[in-house]
Amino acid sequence: MAKFWDEMTYHQKLEMLRQEMSRVHTFIGSLKRDQDETWEALRATRSEIGKITKDVATIKALWSDPRKKYSRTG
């Protein structure tokens, strides 16, 4: 291929542009896959945090607080 853009034939220019567009398309596809993986990891993490929060609330509700044991007497 010629060194400078102005020295290239239209066929060479189109081929160079096609190669660049293919490279950009591959790069965008890679970014999209990374984004999808990150989103799925975030969703799974939020789900696990929700389960932990629910378990903590259940334990707190079932736990007998010694300070409350005698608070209603008297």
Secondary structure, 3 states (H helix, E strand, C coil): CCCCHHHCCHHHHHHHHHHHHHHHHHHHHHHHHHHHHHHHHHHHHHHHHHHHHHHHHHHHHHCCCHHHHCCCCC
